[in-house]
Amino acid sequence: MSNPRLDIIIHPNAVVALSSHIYIETTTDLLHPESSSPSSQSSQSPPVTIKLIIAGGNLFHPQSRLILIPPESQNNNTTTIQTNDEQQGGLVVVRIGENNVFEEECTILLDLRTMNQSSTTSPSEDEENVTTIIESYNQFAPRSSVRSTHIGNANIFQPLCRLTIPTIKNGNIFGSTLQITIGSGATANDLVFVDDDEPTNDAGASFFQEKVLYMVRADKQQPDVNRHVVRPHVHGMKRNMRVVGLILGATRTLVRKNHRLMAETTPAVSS
């Protein structure tokens, strides 16, 4: 199997602990390893190069994990012997926005399998074709686990939440120990609402916008029932940005002072 390549560019003022983990994984379900399976990429496919840009202001704590599932190869049916140039494969350029906090033992898995690849073999030629996969001012708390294809702005993922949501928009709070899997038959109608804003269709991209979601544990009368409760989060983006900004101000200097860091690279230089 052709192994995808990961190039990481760390912009100035981004703090990335050397003991954090940023890598490519070809198994399809890292958050549910009991059901994981290998990617369907062909052994004869040229390797994909993923260029990851970590913008300024981001903070990766020690032992945080960011995992990328690479796009499917565009040449799965190729059986001919390839030249060196052809073996370089496609290129995908993705970006993490500014001022996100990745705390200890969080696991963020971004599924890039539906992304289109550029045909260029030179990273500098494709610099303008950048897809932001995580926007800005998100907090991934310790031991949170999130799988998605795109995460918007100013979301707070509290400790031990375990989420599989294809698209997350902006200004949400996902409570501690919350478990949500969208897909495999799960819909927004499986959630309990505390207002009249109950959706009429599946929980898609338009749903996870300025909401607070949390889990109410079972009681003695109903020991097997856990309820997922949703309420609006008024001005959620503004409020969450303020919280994340305070966390960054309090912890960035501590991580920079007490831990070895990955080296910064200038925006124009590939690592």
Residue pairs with C-beta under 8 A, 6 or more apart in sequence:
1 26
1 41
1 42
1 43
2 41
2 43
2 44
2 45
2 46
2 47
2 73
2 87
2 89
3 47
4 24
4 26
4 47
4 48
4 49
4 50
4 70
5 47
5 48
5 49
5 50
6 22
6 23
6 24
6 49
6 50
6 52
6 68
7 49
7 50
7 51
7 52
7 123
7 270
7 271
8 22
8 52
8 54
8 262
8 265
8 271
9 51
9 52
9 53
9 54
9 265
9 267
9 269
9 270
9 271
10 16
10 54
10 262
10 263
10 264
10 265
10 271
11 53
11 54
11 55
11 56
11 264
11 265
11 267
12 56
12 264
12 266
13 56
13 57
14 54
14 55
14 56
14 57
14 58
14 59
14 264
15 58
15 59
15 60
15 252
15 255
15 256
15 261
16 22
16 54
16 58
16 60
16 261
16 262
17 60
17 61
17 62
17 63
17 64
17 255
17 259
17 260
17 261
17 262
18 259
18 260
18 261
18 262
19 62
19 63
19 259
19 260
20 60
20 61
20 62
20 63
20 64
20 65
20 66
20 102
20 262
21 63
21 64
21 65
21 66
21 67
22 52
22 60
22 65
22 66
22 67
23 66
23 67
23 68
24 50
24 67
24 68
24 69
24 70
25 67
25 68
25 69
25 109
26 38
26 39
26 41
26 69
26 70
27 33
27 36
27 37
27 38
27 39
28 36
28 37
28 38
28 39
28 69
29 35
29 36
29 37
29 147
30 36
30 67
30 69
30 107
30 109
30 147
31 107
31 109
31 145
31 147
31 162
31 164
32 164
39 69
39 70
39 72
39 113
40 72
40 76
41 70
41 72
41 73
41 76
42 73
42 75
42 76
42 77
42 78
44 75
44 78
44 79
45 73
45 75
45 76
45 78
45 89
46 73
46 75
46 78
46 82
46 86
46 87
46 88
46 89
46 90
47 87
47 88
47 89
48 70
48 71
48 73
48 89
48 90
48 91
48 92
48 117
49 88
49 89
49 90
49 91
49 92
49 123
50 68
50 70
50 92
50 93
50 94
50 112
51 91
51 92
51 93
51 94
51 123
51 126
51 270
52 68
52 94
52 95
52 96
53 93
53 94
53 95
53 96
53 130
53 267
54 60
54 96
55 95
55 96
55 97
55 98
55 136
56 98
57 98
57 99
57 100
57 136
57 248
58 96
58 98
58 99
58 100
58 101
58 102
59 100
59 101
59 102
59 248
59 251
59 252
59 255
60 66
60 102
61 101
61 102
61 103
61 104
61 251
61 255
62 104
62 255
62 259
63 104
63 105
64 102
64 103
64 104
64 105
64 106
64 108
64 140
65 105
65 106
65 107
65 108
66 96
66 102
66 108
66 110
67 107
67 108
67 109
67 110
68 94
68 109
68 110
68 112
69 109
69 110
69 111
69 112
69 113
70 92
70 112
70 113
71 90
71 92
71 112
71 113
71 114
71 115
71 116
71 117
72 113
73 89
73 90
74 90
74 117
75 89
85 121
88 121
89 117
89 121
90 117
90 118
90 119
91 117
91 118
91 120
91 121
91 123
91 126
92 112
92 115
92 117
92 118
92 131
93 118
93 123
93 126
93 127
93 129
93 130
93 131
94 110
94 112
94 115
94 130
94 131
94 132
94 133
95 130
95 131
95 132
95 133
96 132
96 133
96 134
97 132
97 134
97 135
97 136
97 137
97 153
98 136
98 137
99 136
99 137
99 244
99 245
99 248
100 134
100 136
100 137
100 138
100 139
100 140
100 244
101 138
101 139
101 140
101 244
101 247
101 248
101 251
102 108
102 140
103 139
103 140
103 141
103 142
103 144
104 142
104 143
105 142
105 143
106 140
106 141
106 142
106 143
106 144
106 145
106 146
106 157
107 144
107 145
107 146
108 134
108 140
108 146
108 151
109 145
109 146
109 147
109 148
110 133
110 134
110 148
110 149
110 150
110 151
111 147
111 148
111 149
112 133
112 149
114 149
115 131
118 125
118 126
118 129
120 126
123 270
124 268
124 270
132 150
133 149
133 150
133 151
134 150
134 151
135 151
135 152
135 153
135 170
136 153
136 154
137 153
137 154
137 240
137 241
137 244
137 245
138 151
138 153
138 154
138 155
138 156
138 157
138 244
139 155
139 156
139 157
139 240
139 243
139 244
139 247
140 146
140 157
141 156
141 157
141 158
141 159
141 161
141 176
142 159
143 159
143 160
144 157
144 158
144 159
144 160
144 161
144 162
144 163
144 174
145 161
145 162
145 163
146 157
146 161
146 163
146 165
146 168
147 163
147 164
147 165
148 163
148 164
148 165
148 166
148 167
148 168
149 166
149 167
150 167
150 168
151 168
152 168
152 169
152 170
153 170
153 171
153 237
153 241
154 170
154 171
154 236
154 237
154 238
154 240
154 241
154 244
155 168
155 170
155 171
155 172
155 173
155 174
155 240
156 172
156 173
156 174
156 240
156 243
156 244
157 163
157 174
158 173
158 174
158 175
158 176
158 178
159 176
159 177
160 176
160 177
161 174
161 175
161 176
161 177
161 178
161 179
162 178
162 179
162 180
163 174
163 178
163 179
163 180
163 181
164 180
164 181
164 182
164 183
165 180
165 182
165 203
165 208
166 182
166 183
166 204
166 205
167 204
167 205
167 208
168 208
169 205
169 206
169 208
169 209
169 210
170 209
170 210
170 236
170 237
171 209
171 210
171 233
171 235
171 236
171 237
171 238
171 239
171 240
172 208
172 209
172 210
172 211
172 212
172 213
172 233
172 236
172 240
173 211
173 212
173 213
173 214
173 233
173 236
173 240
174 180
174 213
174 214
175 212
175 213
175 214
175 215
176 214
177 215
178 213
178 214
178 215
178 228
179 215
180 186
180 213
180 228
182 202
182 203
186 203
187 201
187 202
187 203
188 198
188 199
188 201
188 202
188 203
188 207
189 198
189 199
190 228
191 203
191 213
191 228
191 229
191 230
192 216
192 227
192 228
192 229
192 230
193 229
193 230
193 231
194 229
194 230
194 231
195 231
195 232
197 232
199 207
210 232
210 233
210 234
210 235
210 236
210 237
211 230
211 231
211 232
211 233
211 236
212 230
212 231
212 232
212 233
212 236
213 228
213 229
213 230
214 228
214 229
215 226
215 227
215 228
215 229
216 226
216 227
216 228
216 229
217 226
218 224
218 225
218 226
233 239
233 240
255 261
265 271
